Amino acid sequence: MDFSFYKNRTVLVTGHTGFKGSWMCKLLEMEGAKVIGYALEAPTEPSLFKIVHIDSSMTSIIGDIRDLNHLNKVFDEYKPEIVIHMAAQPIVRESYVNPVYTYEANVMGTVNILEAVRLHPCVKSFVNVTTDKVYKNNEWEWGYRENDALDGYDPYSNSKSCSELVTSSYKKSFFMGKDVAISTCRAGNVIGGGDFAKDRIIPDCIRAQEANKEIIVRNPYSTRPYQHVLEPVCAYLKLAELQYKDKETYSGNYNVGPDDCDCVTTGELVDLFVKAWGESASWKDVSEANAPHEAGFLKLDCSKIKKVMKWQPKWHITKAIDSIVEWSKVYLANGDVVSCMENQIREYLK
């Protein structure tokens, strides 16, 4: 997987201080890109962004995606060629607590970044990262396709459905016939070393090991398309590159998920984690009777990205879990997490 295209190119990444943004910026730095990040302060403490000193070789700008004036000033100054939009309020449960902020960040944030792209012809390629949860979930046993209905249930999922619609409207209203490619990517559940978010199963597993406690699992029977963070990150970057070179062929909407064999229940995922971690790791089911609604069964049909982009997932779920355990044990032992992260990126790209 070759990303030499990015050497010396200016790439603006929103949400760069987050978990997925940190992995993307590290990969881009390793490929010699000129990376500009725009986001709020790192959303967790500790944070991957701070632990591996992502800002040491990039331009990190602390700003709110809801602030259009600030965004435009950043575009004016740095003139990015490629924009990857990942800034968001990304947690389902948090969206029930703060629905207004969730819609402001995820819907108006998308409006603002697209408006900045519209006003700056330096941008040639734009990718909006949403989620697999944008679809109206009918609890089907087959994967959702890009032309299925968009109607997320909870405020987070629904705000991302709206983000997709905003992107479609801007594309048709302002970018037809223009020298800029516009796409969206709908990724499955992303896991990897360095995720410290609350209300996510893998971070909960790591915290339990750190505290020598049993892992608490809320929804062990929910099926999700789990994938290592490098899978979607590399898919986004490859799409941004391909549509930069050939807008007509590659711009569009894409699902980015694992093969069917890696769509597992949360309980199965935790079983894999416990086996990989070893020692005395264990878990228990504490399903909540009155918990906020979350989808029970959800997976993606990724036929389109496989056919159009010749993209294939590289790491199966067991390899993804092994890499998470490796990174986390290095971190908990105060080891060299930067080298561990860089080595995992090199291994994946091979």
C-alpha positions in Angstrom: 0.0 0.0 0.0 1.9 3.0 -1.3 1.2 6.6 0.0 4.1 8.3 -1.6 1.5 10.6 -3.4 1.3 12.5 -0.1 4.9 13.5 0.1 5.1 17.3 0.4 1.3 17.7 -0.2 -0.7 19.9 2.2 -3.4 17.9 3.9 -5.9 19.4 6.3 -7.3 16.9 8.8 -10.2 18.0 11.1 -10.5 16.0 14.3 -6.7 15.4 14.4 -6.5 15.3 18.2 -8.8 12.3 18.4 -8.0 8.6 18.3 -8.5 8.0 14.6 -7.1 11.4 13.7 -3.9 10.7 15.6 -3.3 7.5 13.6 -4.0 9.3 10.4 -1.7 12.2 11.1 1.1 9.8 12.2 0.9 7.9 9.0 0.8 11.1 6.9 3.9 12.4 8.8 5.7 9.2 8.1 4.9 9.7 4.4 6.3 13.2 4.4 3.0 15.1 4.0 2.5 18.7 5.2 -0.2 18.0 7.8 -2.5 20.8 9.1 -4.8 19.7 12.0 -7.9 21.5 13.1 -9.8 20.4 16.2 -10.7 21.0 19.8 -8.2 19.9 22.4 -7.7 16.2 22.7 -11.1 14.7 23.9 -9.7 12.3 26.5 -7.1 12.3 29.2 -4.8 10.5 28.6 -4.9 10.9 24.8 -3.0 9.2 22.0 -2.3 12.6 20.4 -0.3 13.8 23.5 1.3 10.4 24.3 3.0 10.0 21.0 3.6 13.8 20.4 1.8 13.9 17.1 2.1 17.7 17.1 5.9 17.6 17.0 6.0 17.4 13.2 2.7 18.9 12.0 0.8 22.2 12.4 -1.8 21.7 15.1 -4.5 24.3 15.3 -7.0 24.2 18.2 -10.3 25.4 16.9 -14.0 24.6 16.9 -15.5 23.2 13.7 -18.6 25.3 14.4 -16.5 28.5 13.9 -16.6 29.2 10.2 -14.6 32.4 10.4 -11.7 30.7 12.0 -11.9 27.8 9.5 -11.7 30.2 6.6 -8.7 31.9 8.1 -6.9 28.5 8.4 -7.8 27.8 4.7 -6.6 31.2 3.7 -3.2 30.7 5.4 -2.4 27.1 4.6 -4.2 26.5 1.3 -4.8 22.7 1.7 -5.0 20.5 -1.4 -6.7 17.7 0.4 -9.2 17.8 3.3 -10.2 14.9 5.4 -13.1 15.8 7.7 -13.3 13.7 10.9 -14.2 16.3 13.6 -17.3 15.2 15.3 -19.1 14.3 18.6 -18.7 10.5 18.0 -20.3 8.8 21.0 -23.9 7.4 20.8 -24.5 7.6 24.6 -23.1 11.2 24.8 -25.5 12.2 22.0 -28.5 11.3 24.3 -27.0 13.6 27.0 -26.0 16.5 24.7 -28.1 16.3 21.6 -27.9 20.0 20.6 -24.1 20.0 20.7 -24.1 16.7 18.8 -26.2 18.2 16.0 -24.2 21.5 16.0 -20.9 19.7 15.7 -21.9 17.0 13.3 -24.3 18.9 11.0 -23.2 22.5 11.1 -19.6 21.4 11.4 -20.1 19.6 8.0 -21.8 22.7 6.6 -18.9 24.9 7.7 -16.1 22.7 6.3 -17.9 22.3 3.0 -18.4 26.1 2.9 -14.6 26.6 3.5 -13.9 24.1 0.6 -16.4 26.0 -1.6 -14.6 29.3 -1.0 -11.1 27.9 -1.5 -10.3 26.5 -5.0 -7.0 25.2 -3.6 -8.9 22.1 -2.4 -8.9 19.3 -5.0 -10.1 16.4 -2.9 -12.5 16.3 0.1 -13.5 13.2 2.1 -16.2 13.4 4.8 -15.9 10.6 7.3 -19.3 9.5 8.8 -20.3 6.1 10.2 -22.0 2.8 9.5 -24.8 4.0 11.8 -26.1 6.5 9.1 -28.4 3.8 7.7 -32.0 3.1 8.8 -31.4 -0.1 10.8 -33.8 -2.9 10.1 -31.7 -5.4 12.0 -31.1 -7.2 8.7 -28.7 -10.2 8.6 -27.1 -8.8 5.4 -24.9 -5.7 5.1 -26.2 -2.3 4.2 -25.3 -0.9 0.8 -24.6 2.7 -0.1 -28.0 3.2 -1.7 -30.0 2.0 1.3 -32.0 4.6 3.3 -30.3 7.0 5.6 -32.1 7.4 8.9 -30.0 7.0 12.0 -32.0 6.4 15.2 -30.2 8.2 18.0 -28.9 11.8 17.8 -25.4 10.8 17.0 -26.4 8.4 14.2 -29.0 10.8 12.9 -26.7 13.8 12.9 -24.3 11.7 10.7 -27.1 10.9 8.4 -27.7 14.6 8.1 -24.0 15.1 7.5 -24.3 12.8 4.5 -27.3 14.7 3.1 -25.5 18.1 3.6 -22.5 16.7 1.6 -24.8 15.5 -1.1 -26.5 18.8 -1.4 -23.3 20.8 -1.4 -21.9 18.5 -4.1 -24.9 18.9 -6.4 -25.4 22.6 -5.6 -21.8 24.0 -5.7 -19.3 21.5 -6.9 -20.7 20.1 -10.2 -18.3 20.9 -13.0 -15.7 22.2 -10.5 -12.1 20.9 -10.1 -12.7 19.3 -6.8 -13.8 15.7 -5.9 -16.2 15.2 -3.0 -16.8 11.8 -1.2 -18.1 10.3 2.0 -17.0 7.2 3.8 -19.1 5.2 6.2 -16.9 3.2 8.4 -17.6 0.4 10.8 -16.6 0.2 14.5 -13.0 1.2 14.7 -10.6 -0.3 17.3 -6.9 0.1 17.9 -4.2 0.9 20.4 -4.4 4.3 22.1 -8.2 4.7 22.2 -9.2 6.1 25.7 -12.8 7.1 24.9 -15.6 6.3 27.4 -18.4 4.0 26.5 -16.3 2.0 24.0 -15.7 -1.7 24.6 -11.9 -1.9 23.8 -11.0 1.1 26.0 -13.2 -0.5 28.8 -11.2 -3.7 28.4 -7.9 -1.9 28.7 -9.0 0.1 31.7 -10.2 -3.1 33.4 -6.7 -4.7 33.0 -5.0 -1.6 34.3 -7.2 -1.7 37.4 -7.0 -5.5 37.7 -10.8 -5.7 37.5 -13.3 -7.8 35.6 -14.4 -6.3 32.2 -18.0 -5.1 32.2 -19.9 -5.8 29.0 -23.2 -4.0 28.5 -24.3 -5.5 25.1 -22.5 -8.8 24.6 -24.9 -10.0 21.8 -24.8 -6.9 19.6 -23.1 -7.6 16.3 -20.8 -4.9 14.9 -18.3 -4.6 11.9 -15.2 -4.2 14.0 -11.9 -3.2 12.2 -8.5 -2.0 13.1 -8.1 1.8 12.8 -5.6 1.5 10.1 -8.2 -0.1 7.8 -10.4 2.9 7.4 -7.6 5.5 7.8 -5.8 3.9 4.8 -9.1 3.6 2.8 -9.8 7.4 3.4 -6.3 8.4 2.2 -6.4 6.1 -0.8 -9.8 7.5 -1.8 -8.6 11.0 -1.4 -5.6 10.2 -3.6 -7.6 8.4 -6.3 -10.3 11.0 -6.7 -7.7 13.7 -6.7 -6.3 12.0 -9.9 -9.7 11.0 -11.4 -12.8 12.6 -9.9 -15.3 11.1 -12.3 -14.3 7.5 -11.6 -13.8 7.6 -7.8 -15.8 10.3 -6.1 -18.9 9.0 -4.4 -20.2 7.3 -1.2 -18.3 4.3 0.2 -18.8 1.8 3.0 -15.5 0.8 4.7 -15.8 -2.3 6.8 -14.3 -5.7 7.5 -15.1 -9.0 5.8 -18.2 -10.9 7.0 -16.0 -13.2 9.1 -14.9 -10.2 11.2 -18.5 -9.0 12.0 -18.7 -10.4 15.5 -20.7 -9.9 18.7 -19.3 -7.7 21.4 -19.0 -10.8 23.6 -17.0 -12.6 20.9 -14.7 -9.6 20.6 -14.1 -9.5 24.3 -13.4 -13.3 24.3 -10.7 -12.6 21.7 -9.3 -9.8 23.8 -9.2 -12.0 27.0 -7.4 -14.8 25.1 -4.8 -12.4 23.6 -4.2 -10.6 26.9 -3.8 -13.7 29.0 -3.0 -13.5 32.7 -6.2 -13.2 34.7 -8.4 -11.2 32.2 -12.1 -12.0 32.3 -15.5 -10.4 31.7 -19.1 -10.5 32.8 -22.4 -9.6 31.2 -24.2 -6.6 32.9 -26.8 -6.0 30.2 -28.9 -2.9 31.1 -32.7 -3.3 30.9 -33.4 0.4 30.4 -30.2 1.4 28.5 -30.5 4.0 25.7 -31.3 2.4 22.4 -28.4 1.1 20.3 -28.5 -1.2 17.3 -28.5 -4.9 17.9 -27.2 -6.1 14.5 -25.3 -4.0 12.1 -22.8 -4.8 9.3 -21.8 -3.3 6.0 -21.7 -4.5 2.4 -18.3 -3.3 1.1 -18.7 -4.6 -2.4 -18.5 -1.1 -4.0 -15.1 -0.1 -2.5 -13.7 -3.5 -3.3 -14.8 -3.3 -6.9 -14.1 0.4 -7.6 -11.0 1.0 -5.6 -9.7 -2.6 -5.5 -9.5 -2.2 -1.7 -9.5 -5.1 0.6 -9.2 -5.3 4.4 -5.8 -6.6 5.5 -6.0 -7.4 9.2 -8.6 -9.9 10.4 -10.1 -9.4 13.9 -7.6 -11.6 15.7 -4.7 -9.6 14.2 -6.4 -6.4 15.2 -6.8 -7.5 18.8 -3.2 -8.8 18.9 -2.0 -5.3 17.8 -4.2 -3.6 20.4 -2.9 -5.8 23.2 0.7 -5.2 22.0 0.3 -1.4 22.0 -1.5 -1.4 25.3 1.0 -3.5 27.2 3.8 -1.3 25.9 1.9 1.8 27.1 1.1 0.3 30.5 4.7 -0.7 31.0 5.8 2.9 30.1 7.5 1.6 27.0 8.2 3.2 23.7 4.7 3.6 22.3 5.9 5.8 19.4 8.1 3.1 18.0 5.3 0.5 18.6 2.8 2.7 16.7 5.2 3.3 13.8 6.1 -0.3 13.6 2.5 -1.3 13.4 1.9 1.2 10.6 4.9 -0.1 8.7 3.7 -3.7 9.2 0.2 -2.8 7.9 1.5 -1.0 4.8 3.7 -4.0 3.8 
